[in-house]
Amino acid sequence: MSTKLYVGNLSYQITENQLRELFAAHGPVSEVNVVMDKFTGRARGFAFVTLETKEAADAAIQALNGKSVEGRPLTVNEARPRGERPEGRSGRQGGSHGYQGEYNIRS
């Protein structure tokens, strides 16, 4: 059964191929996803790597968590599922952003 890992504190220049090579030393890698900023197109400093077996994932966590890559100590652990997100704009309604006080107008 495959296991998805969270990899944090990455260099903004890291590529999916570099991560694949780094993790392949511990077992077969099925997927690598470097999370990119949608506005700048630059990496956001974290990624998800899926290894094909639990044993490979455990070995990668043991070997790579805290290891320095491009001068940055990596954070590697098992990824947790995303929590439920609230819908809309943080529950606020309208354009007043909840302000219901009086306006102070100076003459």
PDB file as gemmi writes it, atoms N, CA and C in Angstrom:
CRYST1    1.000    1.000    1.000  90.00  90.00  90.00 P 1                      
ATOM      1  N   MET A   1       0.845  -1.178   0.000  1.00  0.00           N  
ATOM      2  CA  MET A   1       0.000   0.000   0.000  1.00  0.00           C  
ATOM      3  C   MET A   1       0.892   1.244   0.000  1.00  0.00           C  
ATOM      4  N   SER A   2       0.594   2.188  -0.837  1.00  0.00           N  
ATOM      5  CA  SER A   2       1.419   3.390  -0.958  1.00  0.00           C  
ATOM      6  C   SER A   2       1.208   4.318   0.223  1.00  0.00           C  
ATOM      7  N   THR A   3       2.246   5.121   0.501  1.00  0.00           N  
ATOM      8  CA  THR A   3       2.205   6.067   1.609  1.00  0.00           C  
ATOM      9  C   THR A   3       2.665   7.424   1.115  1.00  0.00           C  
ATOM     10  N   LYS A   4       1.861   8.449   1.405  1.00  0.00           N  
ATOM     11  CA  LYS A   4       2.189   9.814   0.985  1.00  0.00           C  
ATOM     12  C   LYS A   4       2.925  10.513   2.120  1.00  0.00           C  
ATOM     13  N   LEU A   5       4.038  11.166   1.752  1.00  0.00           N  
ATOM     14  CA  LEU A   5       4.843  11.899   2.717  1.00  0.00           C  
ATOM     15  C   LEU A   5       4.789  13.387   2.445  1.00  0.00           C  
ATOM     16  N   TYR A   6       4.811  14.166   3.515  1.00  0.00           N  
ATOM     17  CA  TYR A   6       4.956  15.616   3.434  1.00  0.00           C  
ATOM     18  C   TYR A   6       6.445  15.918   3.552  1.00  0.00           C  
ATOM     19  N   VAL A   7       6.946  16.775   2.670  1.00  0.00           N  
ATOM     20  CA  VAL A   7       8.350  17.180   2.704  1.00  0.00           C  
ATOM     21  C   VAL A   7       8.374  18.698   2.781  1.00  0.00           C  
ATOM     22  N   GLY A   8       8.854  19.237   3.897  1.00  0.00           N  
ATOM     23  CA  GLY A   8       8.846  20.676   4.107  1.00  0.00           C  
ATOM     24  C   GLY A   8      10.236  21.264   4.237  1.00  0.00           C  
ATOM     25  N   ASN A   9      10.289  22.584   4.241  1.00  0.00           N  
ATOM     26  CA  ASN A   9      11.517  23.385   4.339  1.00  0.00           C  
ATOM     27  C   ASN A   9      12.417  23.161   3.129  1.00  0.00           C  
ATOM     28  N   LEU A  10      11.795  23.030   1.967  1.00  0.00           N  
ATOM     29  CA  LEU A  10      12.545  22.824   0.731  1.00  0.00           C  
ATOM     30  C   LEU A  10      13.040  24.148   0.158  1.00  0.00           C  
ATOM     31  N   SER A  11      14.109  24.066  -0.597  1.00  0.00           N  
ATOM     32  CA  SER A  11      14.588  25.212  -1.355  1.00  0.00           C  
ATOM     33  C   SER A  11      13.538  25.547  -2.409  1.00  0.00           C  
ATOM     34  N   TYR A  12      13.392  26.824  -2.721  1.00  0.00           N  
ATOM     35  CA  TYR A  12      12.413  27.230  -3.736  1.00  0.00           C  
ATOM     36  C   TYR A  12      12.822  26.805  -5.144  1.00  0.00           C  
ATOM     37  N   GLN A  13      14.071  26.378  -5.311  1.00  0.00           N  
ATOM     38  CA  GLN A  13      14.557  25.956  -6.621  1.00  0.00           C  
ATOM     39  C   GLN A  13      14.494  24.441  -6.829  1.00  0.00           C  
ATOM     40  N   ILE A  14      14.022  23.690  -5.836  1.00  0.00           N  
ATOM     41  CA  ILE A  14      13.999  22.228  -5.946  1.00  0.00           C  
ATOM     42  C   ILE A  14      13.058  21.793  -7.061  1.00  0.00           C  
ATOM     43  N   THR A  15      13.417  20.713  -7.740  1.00  0.00           N  
ATOM     44  CA  THR A  15      12.578  20.187  -8.820  1.00  0.00           C  
ATOM     45  C   THR A  15      12.008  18.828  -8.421  1.00  0.00           C  
ATOM     46  N   GLU A  16      10.971  18.419  -9.141  1.00  0.00           N  
ATOM     47  CA  GLU A  16      10.378  17.106  -8.886  1.00  0.00           C  
ATOM     48  C   GLU A  16      11.387  16.005  -9.155  1.00  0.00           C  
ATOM     49  N   ASN A  17      12.216  16.159 -10.187  1.00  0.00           N  
ATOM     50  CA  ASN A  17      13.227  15.141 -10.488  1.00  0.00           C  
ATOM     51  C   ASN A  17      14.247  15.003  -9.362  1.00  0.00           C  
ATOM     52  N   GLN A  18      14.676  16.118  -8.773  1.00  0.00           N  
ATOM     53  CA  GLN A  18      15.622  16.058  -7.659  1.00  0.00           C  
ATOM     54  C   GLN A  18      15.011  15.315  -6.471  1.00  0.00           C  
ATOM     55  N   LEU A  19      13.758  15.605  -6.169  1.00  0.00           N  
ATOM     56  CA  LEU A  19      13.089  14.912  -5.058  1.00  0.00           C  
ATOM     57  C   LEU A  19      12.910  13.428  -5.366  1.00  0.00           C  
ATOM     58  N   ARG A  20      12.545  13.118  -6.596  1.00  0.00           N  
ATOM     59  CA  ARG A  20      12.370  11.707  -6.984  1.00  0.00           C  
ATOM     60  C   ARG A  20      13.670  10.940  -6.764  1.00  0.00           C  
ATOM     61  N   GLU A  21      14.792  11.515  -7.187  1.00  0.00           N  
ATOM     62  CA  GLU A  21      16.096  10.859  -7.003  1.00  0.00           C  
ATOM     63  C   GLU A  21      16.430  10.700  -5.523  1.00  0.00           C  
ATOM     64  N   LEU A  22      16.155  11.718  -4.726  1.00  0.00           N  
ATOM     65  CA  LEU A  22      16.455  11.686  -3.298  1.00  0.00           C  
ATOM     66  C   LEU A  22      15.680  10.577  -2.596  1.00  0.00           C  
ATOM     67  N   PHE A  23      14.399  10.444  -2.916  1.00  0.00           N  
ATOM     68  CA  PHE A  23      13.553   9.459  -2.240  1.00  0.00           C  
ATOM     69  C   PHE A  23      13.672   8.066  -2.851  1.00  0.00           C  
ATOM     70  N   ALA A  24      14.074   7.952  -4.116  1.00  0.00           N  
ATOM     71  CA  ALA A  24      14.190   6.651  -4.784  1.00  0.00           C  
ATOM     72  C   ALA A  24      15.243   5.767  -4.123  1.00  0.00           C  
ATOM     73  N   ALA A  25      16.174   6.368  -3.407  1.00  0.00           N  
ATOM     74  CA  ALA A  25      17.191   5.583  -2.708  1.00  0.00           C  
ATOM     75  C   ALA A  25      16.578   4.729  -1.594  1.00  0.00           C  
ATOM     76  N   HIS A  26      15.348   5.013  -1.210  1.00  0.00           N  
ATOM     77  CA  HIS A  26      14.701   4.308  -0.106  1.00  0.00           C  
ATOM     78  C   HIS A  26      13.569   3.401  -0.562  1.00  0.00           C  
ATOM     79  N   GLY A  27      13.207   3.461  -1.828  1.00  0.00           N  
ATOM     80  CA  GLY A  27      12.163   2.590  -2.358  1.00  0.00           C  
ATOM     81  C   GLY A  27      11.522   3.210  -3.585  1.00  0.00           C  
ATOM     82  N   PRO A  28      10.649   2.458  -4.255  1.00  0.00           N  
ATOM     83  CA  PRO A  28       9.992   2.949  -5.462  1.00  0.00           C  
ATOM     84  C   PRO A  28       9.081   4.157  -5.176  1.00  0.00           C  
ATOM     85  N   VAL A  29       9.257   5.205  -5.976  1.00  0.00           N  
ATOM     86  CA  VAL A  29       8.468   6.431  -5.842  1.00  0.00           C  
ATOM     87  C   VAL A  29       7.369   6.416  -6.891  1.00  0.00           C  
ATOM     88  N   SER A  30       6.099   6.564  -6.475  1.00  0.00           N  
ATOM     89  CA  SER A  30       5.012   6.585  -7.455  1.00  0.00           C  
ATOM     90  C   SER A  30       4.627   7.975  -7.893  1.00  0.00           C  
ATOM     91  N   GLU A  31       4.818   8.977  -7.014  1.00  0.00           N  
ATOM     92  CA  GLU A  31       4.387  10.332  -7.384  1.00  0.00           C  
ATOM     93  C   GLU A  31       5.185  11.362  -6.595  1.00  0.00           C  
ATOM     94  N   VAL A  32       5.492  12.488  -7.264  1.00  0.00           N  
ATOM     95  CA  VAL A  32       6.124  13.629  -6.615  1.00  0.00           C  
ATOM     96  C   VAL A  32       5.342  14.867  -7.028  1.00  0.00           C  
ATOM     97  N   ASN A  33       4.962  15.691  -6.043  1.00  0.00           N  
ATOM     98  CA  ASN A  33       4.210  16.896  -6.332  1.00  0.00           C  
ATOM     99  C   ASN A  33       4.803  18.064  -5.545  1.00  0.00           C  
ATOM    100  N   VAL A  34       5.593  18.916  -6.231  1.00  0.00           N  
ATOM    101  CA  VAL A  34       6.114  20.125  -5.610  1.00  0.00           C  
ATOM    102  C   VAL A  34       5.002  21.161  -5.691  1.00  0.00           C  
ATOM    103  N   VAL A  35       4.597  21.703  -4.555  1.00  0.00           N  
ATOM    104  CA  VAL A  35       3.480  22.647  -4.518  1.00  0.00           C  
ATOM    105  C   VAL A  35       3.978  24.014  -4.988  1.00  0.00           C  
ATOM    106  N   MET A  36       3.280  24.559  -6.002  1.00  0.00           N  
ATOM    107  CA  MET A  36       3.678  25.818  -6.623  1.00  0.00           C  
ATOM    108  C   MET A  36       2.699  26.930  -6.254  1.00  0.00           C  
ATOM    109  N   ASP A  37       3.214  28.149  -6.150  1.00  0.00           N  
ATOM    110  CA  ASP A  37       2.374  29.320  -5.912  1.00  0.00           C  
ATOM    111  C   ASP A  37       1.657  29.644  -7.215  1.00  0.00           C  
ATOM    112  N   LYS A  38       0.342  29.798  -7.166  1.00  0.00           N  
ATOM    113  CA  LYS A  38      -0.416  30.000  -8.408  1.00  0.00           C  
ATOM    114  C   LYS A  38      -0.200  31.387  -9.004  1.00  0.00           C  
ATOM    115  N   PHE A  39       0.263  32.341  -8.219  1.00  0.00           N  
ATOM    116  CA  PHE A  39       0.464  33.692  -8.744  1.00  0.00           C  
ATOM    117  C   PHE A  39       1.875  33.911  -9.280  1.00  0.00           C  
ATOM    118  N   THR A  40       2.886  33.394  -8.562  1.00  0.00           N  
ATOM    119  CA  THR A  40       4.277  33.627  -8.978  1.00  0.00           C  
ATOM    120  C   THR A  40       4.843  32.489  -9.805  1.00  0.00           C  
ATOM    121  N   GLY A  41       4.236  31.297  -9.697  1.00  0.00           N  
ATOM    122  CA  GLY A  41       4.760  30.142 -10.415  1.00  0.00           C  
ATOM    123  C   GLY A  41       5.992  29.545  -9.740  1.00  0.00           C  
ATOM    124  N   ARG A  42       6.355  30.056  -8.571  1.00  0.00           N  
ATOM    125  CA  ARG A  42       7.531  29.591  -7.850  1.00  0.00           C  
ATOM    126  C   ARG A  42       7.106  28.531  -6.831  1.00  0.00           C  
ATOM    127  N   ALA A  43       8.013  27.622  -6.521  1.00  0.00           N  
ATOM    128  CA  ALA A  43       7.727  26.608  -5.508  1.00  0.00           C  
ATOM    129  C   ALA A  43       7.441  27.274  -4.175  1.00  0.00           C  
ATOM    130  N   ARG A  44       6.557  26.672  -3.376  1.00  0.00           N  
ATOM    131  CA  ARG A  44       6.172  27.254  -2.088  1.00  0.00           C  
ATOM    132  C   ARG A  44       6.995  26.718  -0.925  1.00  0.00           C  
ATOM    133  N   GLY A  45       7.933  25.814  -1.194  1.00  0.00           N  
ATOM    134  CA  GLY A  45       8.816  25.324  -0.137  1.00  0.00           C  
ATOM    135  C   GLY A  45       8.392  24.004   0.482  1.00  0.00           C  
ATOM    136  N   PHE A  46       7.371  23.364  -0.100  1.00  0.00           N  
ATOM    137  CA  PHE A  46       7.009  22.038   0.382  1.00  0.00           C  
ATOM    138  C   PHE A  46       6.485  21.193  -0.772  1.00  0.00           C  
ATOM    139  N   ALA A  47       6.448  19.877  -0.520  1.00  0.00           N  
ATOM    140  CA  ALA A  47       6.046  18.935  -1.563  1.00  0.00           C  
ATOM    141  C   ALA A  47       5.421  17.704  -0.913  1.00  0.00           C  
ATOM    142  N   PHE A  48       4.828  16.871  -1.758  1.00  0.00           N  
ATOM    143  CA  PHE A  48       4.316  15.581  -1.327  1.00  0.00           C  
ATOM    144  C   PHE A  48       4.966  14.515  -2.201  1.00  0.00           C  
ATOM    145  N   VAL A  49       5.466  13.465  -1.556  1.00  0.00           N  
ATOM    146  CA  VAL A  49       6.117  12.358  -2.259  1.00  0.00           C  
ATOM    147  C   VAL A  49       5.399  11.086  -1.835  1.00  0.00           C  
ATOM    148  N   THR A  50       4.956  10.299  -2.815  1.00  0.00           N  
ATOM    149  CA  THR A  50       4.274   9.043  -2.521  1.00  0.00           C  
ATOM    150  C   THR A  50       5.207   7.890  -2.842  1.00  0.00           C  
ATOM    151  N   LEU A  51       5.470   7.068  -1.824  1.00  0.00           N  
ATOM    152  CA  LEU A  51       6.282   5.864  -2.008  1.00  0.00           C  
ATOM    153  C   LEU A  51       5.356   4.664  -2.063  1.00  0.00           C  
ATOM    154  N   GLU A  52       5.763   3.639  -2.808  1.00  0.00           N  
ATOM    155  CA  GLU A  52       4.879   2.508  -3.074  1.00  0.00           C  
ATOM    156  C   GLU A  52       4.624   1.621  -1.865  1.00  0.00           C  
ATOM    157  N   THR A  53       5.547   1.598  -0.891  1.00  0.00           N  
ATOM    158  CA  THR A  53       5.348   0.739   0.274  1.00  0.00           C  
ATOM    159  C   THR A  53       5.510   1.537   1.564  1.00  0.00           C  
ATOM    160  N   LYS A  54       4.879   1.059   2.621  1.00  0.00           N  
ATOM    161  CA  LYS A  54       4.991   1.665   3.941  1.00  0.00           C  
ATOM    162  C   LYS A  54       6.430   1.564   4.453  1.00  0.00           C  
ATOM    163  N   GLU A  55       7.083   0.442   4.154  1.00  0.00           N  
ATOM    164  CA  GLU A  55       8.469   0.237   4.590  1.00  0.00           C  
ATOM    165  C   GLU A  55       9.403   1.264   3.952  1.00  0.00           C  
ATOM    166  N   ALA A  56       9.205   1.546   2.664  1.00  0.00           N  
ATOM    167  CA  ALA A  56      10.022   2.552   1.972  1.00  0.00           C  
ATOM    168  C   ALA A  56       9.778   3.938   2.568  1.00  0.00           C  
ATOM    169  N   ALA A  57       8.518   4.244   2.872  1.00  0.00           N  
ATOM    170  CA  ALA A  57       8.177   5.538   3.459  1.00  0.00           C  
ATOM    171  C   ALA A  57       8.823   5.690   4.835  1.00  0.00           C  
ATOM    172  N   ASP A  58       8.755   4.640   5.654  1.00  0.00           N  
ATOM    173  CA  ASP A  58       9.374   4.687   6.981  1.00  0.00           C  
ATOM    174  C   ASP A  58      10.885   4.868   6.879  1.00  0.00           C  
ATOM    175  N   ALA A  59      11.510   4.178   5.923  1.00  0.00           N  
ATOM    176  CA  ALA A  59      12.960   4.307   5.724  1.00  0.00           C  
ATOM    177  C   ALA A  59      13.324   5.725   5.275  1.00  0.00           C  
ATOM    178  N   ALA A  60      12.513   6.306   4.401  1.00  0.00           N  
ATOM    179  CA  ALA A  60      12.770   7.668   3.916  1.00  0.00           C  
ATOM    180  C   ALA A  60      12.623   8.675   5.055  1.00  0.00           C  
ATOM    181  N   ILE A  61      11.605   8.525   5.883  1.00  0.00           N  
ATOM    182  CA  ILE A  61      11.417   9.426   7.022  1.00  0.00           C  
ATOM    183  C   ILE A  61      12.629   9.337   7.945  1.00  0.00           C  
ATOM    184  N   GLN A  62      13.042   8.120   8.257  1.00  0.00           N  
ATOM    185  CA  GLN A  62      14.177   7.899   9.156  1.00  0.00           C  
ATOM    186  C   GLN A  62      15.452   8.527   8.602  1.00  0.00           C  
ATOM    187  N   ALA A  63      15.691   8.373   7.309  1.00  0.00           N  
ATOM    188  CA  ALA A  63      16.938   8.839   6.705  1.00  0.00           C  
ATOM    189  C   ALA A  63      16.944  10.329   6.365  1.00  0.00           C  
ATOM    190  N   LEU A  64      15.781  10.880   5.978  1.00  0.00           N  
ATOM    191  CA  LEU A  64      15.771  12.234   5.421  1.00  0.00           C  
ATOM    192  C   LEU A  64      15.243  13.324   6.344  1.00  0.00           C  
ATOM    193  N   ASN A  65      14.491  12.975   7.373  1.00  0.00           N  
ATOM    194  CA  ASN A  65      13.985  13.998   8.278  1.00  0.00           C  
ATOM    195  C   ASN A  65      15.162  14.655   9.014  1.00  0.00           C  
ATOM    196  N   GLY A  66      15.330  15.951   8.824  1.00  0.00           N  
ATOM    197  CA  GLY A  66      16.439  16.685   9.432  1.00  0.00           C  
ATOM    198  C   GLY A  66      17.688  16.760   8.582  1.00  0.00           C  
ATOM    199  N   LYS A  67      17.718  15.983   7.490  1.00  0.00           N  
ATOM    200  CA  LYS A  67      18.888  15.999   6.605  1.00  0.00           C  
ATOM    201  C   LYS A  67      18.961  17.341   5.861  1.00  0.00           C  
ATOM    202  N   SER A  68      20.163  17.878   5.732  1.00  0.00           N  
ATOM    203  CA  SER A  68      20.356  19.147   5.036  1.00  0.00           C  
ATOM    204  C   SER A  68      20.418  18.911   3.524  1.00  0.00           C  
ATOM    205  N   VAL A  69      19.521  19.584   2.808  1.00  0.00           N  
ATOM    206  CA  VAL A  69      19.507  19.536   1.336  1.00  0.00           C  
ATOM    207  C   VAL A  69      19.508  20.979   0.856  1.00  0.00           C  
ATOM    208  N   GLU A  70      20.524  21.337   0.084  1.00  0.00           N  
ATOM    209  CA  GLU A  70      20.716  22.713  -0.385  1.00  0.00           C  
ATOM    210  C   GLU A  70      20.726  23.693   0.790  1.00  0.00           C  
ATOM    211  N   GLY A  71      21.366  23.277   1.885  1.00  0.00           N  
ATOM    212  CA  GLY A  71      21.527  24.146   3.041  1.00  0.00           C  
ATOM    213  C   GLY A  71      20.314  24.284   3.935  1.00  0.00           C  
ATOM    214  N   ARG A  72      19.285  23.460   3.714  1.00  0.00           N  
ATOM    215  CA  ARG A  72      18.058  23.560   4.523  1.00  0.00           C  
ATOM    216  C   ARG A  72      17.738  22.187   5.120  1.00  0.00           C  
ATOM    217  N   PRO A  73      17.509  22.110   6.437  1.00  0.00           N  
ATOM    218  CA  PRO A  73      17.138  20.821   7.042  1.00  0.00           C  
ATOM    219  C   PRO A  73      15.696  20.456   6.686  1.00  0.00           C  
ATOM    220  N   LEU A  74      15.522  19.312   6.063  1.00  0.00           N  
ATOM    221  CA  LEU A  74      14.191  18.892   5.618  1.00  0.00           C  
ATOM    222  C   LEU A  74      13.311  18.454   6.785  1.00  0.00           C  
ATOM    223  N   THR A  75      12.023  18.640   6.606  1.00  0.00           N  
ATOM    224  CA  THR A  75      11.009  18.067   7.486  1.00  0.00           C  
ATOM    225  C   THR A  75      10.300  17.009   6.660  1.00  0.00           C  
ATOM    226  N   VAL A  76      10.382  15.765   7.104  1.00  0.00           N  
ATOM    227  CA  VAL A  76       9.750  14.669   6.363  1.00  0.00           C  
ATOM    228  C   VAL A  76       8.907  13.865   7.343  1.00  0.00           C  
ATOM    229  N   ASN A  77       7.616  13.771   7.060  1.00  0.00           N  
ATOM    230  CA  ASN A  77       6.733  12.935   7.870  1.00  0.00           C  
ATOM    231  C   ASN A  77       5.555  12.483   7.028  1.00  0.00           C  
ATOM    232  N   GLU A  78       4.779  11.566   7.592  1.00  0.00           N  
ATOM    233  CA  GLU A  78       3.623  11.054   6.853  1.00  0.00           C  
ATOM    234  C   GLU A  78       2.595  12.164   6.707  1.00  0.00           C  
ATOM    235  N   ALA A  79       2.082  12.330   5.499  1.00  0.00           N  
ATOM    236  CA  ALA A  79       1.102  13.387   5.219  1.00  0.00           C  
ATOM    237  C   ALA A  79      -0.216  13.061   5.906  1.00  0.00           C  
ATOM    238  N   ARG A  80      -0.862  14.110   6.405  1.00  0.00           N  
ATOM    239  CA  ARG A  80      -2.176  13.967   7.020  1.00  0.00           C  
ATOM    240  C   ARG A  80      -3.232  14.427   6.030  1.00  0.00           C  
ATOM    241  N   PRO A  81      -4.427  13.857   6.083  1.00  0.00           N  
ATOM    242  CA  PRO A  81      -5.483  14.299   5.171  1.00  0.00           C  
ATOM    243  C   PRO A  81      -5.870  15.744   5.453  1.00  0.00           C  
ATOM    244  N   ARG A  82      -6.256  16.460   4.399  1.00  0.00           N  
ATOM    245  CA  ARG A  82      -6.719  17.841   4.559  1.00  0.00           C  
ATOM    246  C   ARG A  82      -7.996  17.860   5.370  1.00  0.00           C  
ATOM    247  N   GLY A  83      -8.104  18.831   6.256  1.00  0.00           N  
ATOM    248  CA  GLY A  83      -9.316  18.979   7.057  1.00  0.00           C  
ATOM    249  C   GLY A  83     -10.407  19.626   6.226  1.00  0.00           C  
ATOM    250  N   GLU A  84     -11.581  19.625   6.761  1.00  0.00           N  
ATOM    251  CA  GLU A  84     -12.699  20.265   6.077  1.00  0.00           C  
ATOM    252  C   GLU A  84     -12.479  21.767   6.050  1.00  0.00           C  
ATOM    253  N   ARG A  85     -12.764  22.399   4.941  1.00  0.00           N  
ATOM    254  CA  ARG A  85     -12.632  23.838   4.795  1.00  0.00           C  
ATOM    255  C   ARG A  85     -14.007  24.490   4.834  1.00  0.00           C  
ATOM    256  N   PRO A  86     -14.103  25.639   5.504  1.00  0.00           N  
ATOM    257  CA  PRO A  86     -15.391  26.345   5.479  1.00  0.00           C  
ATOM    258  C   PRO A  86     -15.647  26.909   4.090  1.00  0.00           C  
ATOM    259  N   GLU A  87     -16.903  27.003   3.736  1.00  0.00           N  
ATOM    260  CA  GLU A  87     -17.244  27.551   2.428  1.00  0.00           C  
ATOM    261  C   GLU A  87     -17.305  29.065   2.475  1.00  0.00           C  
ATOM    262  N   GLY A  88     -17.140  29.683   1.334  1.00  0.00           N  
ATOM    263  CA  GLY A  88     -17.299  31.136   1.220  1.00  0.00           C  
ATOM    264  C   GLY A  88     -16.130  31.909   1.781  1.00  0.00           C  
ATOM    265  N   ARG A  89     -16.436  33.129   2.192  1.00  0.00           N  
ATOM    266  CA  ARG A  89     -15.398  34.041   2.654  1.00  0.00           C  
ATOM    267  C   ARG A  89     -15.343  34.078   4.176  1.00  0.00           C  
ATOM    268  N   SER A  90     -14.846  33.040   4.771  1.00  0.00           N  
ATOM    269  CA  SER A  90     -14.681  32.969   6.226  1.00  0.00           C  
ATOM    270  C   SER A  90     -15.972  33.250   6.982  1.00  0.00           C  
ATOM    271  N   GLY A  91     -17.091  32.969   6.390  1.00  0.00           N  
ATOM    272  CA  GLY A  91     -18.369  33.152   7.055  1.00  0.00           C  
ATOM    273  C   GLY A  91     -18.884  34.582   7.076  1.00  0.00           C  
ATOM    274  N   ARG A  92     -18.128  35.512   6.539  1.00  0.00           N  
ATOM    275  CA  ARG A  92     -18.569  36.905   6.518  1.00  0.00           C  
ATOM    276  C   ARG A  92     -19.531  37.116   5.362  1.00  0.00           C  
ATOM    277  N   GLN A  93     -20.421  38.084   5.542  1.00  0.00           N  
ATOM    278  CA  GLN A  93     -21.377  38.348   4.486  1.00  0.00           C  
ATOM    279  C   GLN A  93     -21.388  39.826   4.157  1.00  0.00           C  
ATOM    280  N   GLY A  94     -21.609  40.143   2.931  1.00  0.00           N  
ATOM    281  CA  GLY A  94     -21.715  41.541   2.505  1.00  0.00           C  
ATOM    282  C   GLY A  94     -20.367  42.226   2.402  1.00  0.00           C  
ATOM    283  N   GLY A  95     -20.392  43.486   1.998  1.00  0.00           N  
ATOM    284  CA  GLY A  95     -19.165  44.236   1.793  1.00  0.00           C  
ATOM    285  C   GLY A  95     -18.714  45.017   3.003  1.00  0.00           C  
ATOM    286  N   SER A  96     -19.513  45.049   4.074  1.00  0.00           N  
ATOM    287  CA  SER A  96     -19.140  45.851   5.240  1.00  0.00           C  
ATOM    288  C   SER A  96     -18.198  45.100   6.168  1.00  0.00           C  
ATOM    289  N   HIS A  97     -17.952  43.830   5.903  1.00  0.00           N  
ATOM    290  CA  HIS A  97     -17.081  42.983   6.711  1.00  0.00           C  
ATOM    291  C   HIS A  97     -17.501  42.978   8.168  1.00  0.00           C  
ATOM    292  N   GLY A  98     -18.792  43.056   8.406  1.00  0.00           N  
ATOM    293  CA  GLY A  98     -19.324  42.949   9.745  1.00  0.00           C  
ATOM    294  C   GLY A  98     -19.328  44.243  10.540  1.00  0.00           C  
ATOM    295  N   TYR A  99     -18.841  45.336   9.980  1.00  0.00           N  
ATOM    296  CA  TYR A  99     -18.807  46.605  10.705  1.00  0.00           C  
ATOM    297  C   TYR A  99     -20.214  47.162  10.820  1.00  0.00           C  
ATOM    298  N   GLN A 100     -20.645  47.403  12.053  1.00  0.00           N  
ATOM    299  CA  GLN A 100     -21.984  47.931  12.249  1.00  0.00           C  
ATOM    300  C   GLN A 100     -21.978  49.141  13.173  1.00  0.00           C  
ATOM    301  N   GLY A 101     -20.807  49.723  13.444  1.00  0.00           N  
ATOM    302  CA  GLY A 101     -20.711  50.876  14.323  1.00  0.00           C  
ATOM    303  C   GLY A 101     -21.006  52.165  13.577  1.00  0.00           C  
ATOM    304  N   GLU A 102     -20.909  53.277  14.296  1.00  0.00           N  
ATOM    305  CA  GLU A 102     -21.153  54.576  13.678  1.00  0.00           C  
ATOM    306  C   GLU A 102     -19.874  55.106  13.070  1.00  0.00           C  
ATOM    307  N   TYR A 103     -20.023  55.947  12.097  1.00  0.00           N  
ATOM    308  CA  TYR A 103     -18.874  56.599  11.454  1.00  0.00           C  
ATOM    309  C   TYR A 103     -18.520  57.868  12.219  1.00  0.00           C  
ATOM    310  N   ASN A 104     -17.273  58.097  12.435  1.00  0.00           N  
ATOM    311  CA  ASN A 104     -16.808  59.361  13.006  1.00  0.00           C  
ATOM    312  C   ASN A 104     -16.481  60.290  11.864  1.00  0.00           C  
ATOM    313  N   ILE A 105     -17.190  61.372  11.765  1.00  0.00           N  
ATOM    314  CA  ILE A 105     -16.933  62.342  10.700  1.00  0.00           C  
ATOM    315  C   ILE A 105     -16.474  63.633  11.342  1.00  0.00           C  
ATOM    316  N   ARG A 106     -15.285  64.052  10.960  1.00  0.00           N  
ATOM    317  CA  ARG A 106     -14.753  65.306  11.493  1.00  0.00           C  
ATOM    318  C   ARG A 106     -15.061  66.433  10.545  1.00  0.00           C  
ATOM    319  N   SER A 107     -15.472  67.574  11.097  1.00  0.00           N  
ATOM    320  CA  SER A 107     -15.776  68.718  10.245  1.00  0.00           C  
ATOM    321  C   SER A 107     -14.566  69.618  10.117  1.00  0.00           C  
TER     322      SER A 107                                                      
END                                                                             
